[in-house]
Amino acid sequence: MNGDLISWMARLFKERTVERVTEGNVTKRHPVEATIPQGSQVSSLLVAINTSGLIRCMSEWISEVEGQAFADDVGQVATGSNINQVFRKLEVCARVSIDWAERQ
């Protein structure tokens, strides 16, 4: 990755705080460790970077299943001639996903 991008991301995680506002009453700010603001555009980017390996792994192991990545989620789509066939394919996907996650 580009050094400027790494530097920018590091600053994004430093000295973050959170406060709660309820009916106009503001709580004291509290430090938060390594988080990204909810709704931040960088959230989707980091999820995509992190899960791209999983999508690639699925494609290599299970050719009949299509991997799909969403803004904050990953899904698998399988088709078959009956529910048992689809279930078996998705069961393999689950095992591959768990194995991939344990290696990370």
C-alpha positions as CSV (number, residue, x, y, z in Angstrom):
1,M,0.0,0.0,0.0
2,N,1.0,3.6,-0.6
3,G,2.8,5.2,2.4
4,D,0.5,8.2,2.3
5,L,-2.6,5.9,2.6
6,I,-1.1,4.1,5.5
7,S,-0.3,7.3,7.3
8,W,-3.8,8.7,6.7
9,M,-5.4,5.5,8.0
10,A,-3.2,5.6,11.1
11,R,-4.3,9.1,11.9
12,L,-7.9,8.0,11.4
13,F,-7.5,5.6,14.3
14,K,-5.6,7.9,16.7
15,E,-7.1,9.9,19.6
16,R,-10.7,8.9,18.8
17,T,-13.4,9.8,21.3
18,V,-17.1,9.2,21.7
19,E,-19.9,11.1,23.5
20,R,-23.6,10.5,23.9
21,V,-26.3,13.1,23.4
22,T,-29.7,12.3,24.8
23,E,-32.4,15.0,24.7
24,G,-29.8,17.7,24.6
25,N,-27.8,16.3,27.5
26,V,-24.2,15.6,26.5
27,T,-22.0,13.0,28.3
28,K,-18.3,13.5,28.9
29,R,-16.1,12.4,26.0
30,H,-14.4,9.0,26.4
31,P,-11.4,7.6,24.5
32,V,-12.2,4.8,22.0
33,E,-9.6,2.4,20.8
34,A,-9.2,1.6,17.0
35,T,-12.6,2.3,15.6
36,I,-14.0,3.9,12.4
37,P,-16.9,6.3,12.6
38,Q,-20.2,4.6,11.7
39,G,-21.1,5.5,8.1
40,S,-17.6,6.4,7.2
41,Q,-16.7,5.7,3.5
42,V,-13.5,4.1,4.6
43,S,-15.5,1.3,6.5
44,S,-16.7,-0.2,3.2
45,L,-13.2,0.0,1.8
46,L,-11.6,-1.8,4.7
47,V,-14.3,-4.5,4.7
48,A,-13.7,-5.1,1.0
49,I,-10.0,-5.3,1.4
50,N,-10.4,-7.7,4.4
51,T,-12.9,-10.0,2.7
52,S,-11.5,-10.1,-0.8
53,G,-9.3,-13.0,0.2
54,L,-12.4,-14.9,1.4
55,I,-14.2,-14.3,-1.9
56,R,-11.1,-15.5,-3.8
57,C,-10.8,-18.6,-1.6
58,M,-14.5,-19.5,-2.2
59,S,-14.0,-19.1,-6.0
60,E,-11.1,-21.5,-5.9
61,W,-12.7,-24.2,-3.8
62,I,-16.3,-24.1,-4.9
63,S,-16.9,-23.4,-8.6
64,E,-20.7,-23.8,-8.5
65,V,-21.2,-21.1,-5.8
66,E,-21.0,-17.4,-6.4
67,G,-19.5,-15.1,-3.8
68,Q,-21.0,-11.7,-3.3
69,A,-19.6,-8.8,-1.2
70,F,-21.8,-6.0,0.1
71,A,-20.9,-2.8,1.9
72,D,-20.4,-4.7,5.2
73,D,-21.2,-8.3,4.5
74,V,-20.2,-11.3,2.4
75,G,-22.8,-13.8,1.0
76,Q,-22.8,-16.9,-1.1
77,V,-25.4,-17.9,-3.7
78,A,-25.8,-21.5,-4.7
79,T,-28.2,-23.2,-7.1
80,G,-29.2,-26.8,-7.5
81,S,-31.9,-29.1,-8.6
82,N,-33.2,-29.6,-5.0
83,I,-32.8,-28.2,-1.5
84,N,-30.4,-30.9,-0.4
85,Q,-28.0,-30.2,-3.2
86,V,-28.0,-26.5,-2.4
87,F,-27.6,-27.2,1.3
88,R,-24.5,-29.4,0.7
89,K,-22.9,-26.7,-1.4
90,L,-23.5,-24.0,1.2
91,E,-22.3,-26.3,4.0
92,V,-19.0,-26.6,2.1
93,C,-18.9,-22.8,1.9
94,A,-19.4,-22.6,5.6
95,R,-16.5,-25.0,6.2
96,V,-14.2,-23.1,3.8
97,S,-15.1,-19.8,5.4
98,I,-14.3,-21.0,8.9
99,D,-11.0,-22.5,7.7
100,W,-10.1,-19.2,5.9
101,A,-11.0,-17.1,9.0
102,E,-8.9,-19.3,11.3
103,R,-5.8,-18.8,9.1
104,Q,-6.1,-15.0,9.2
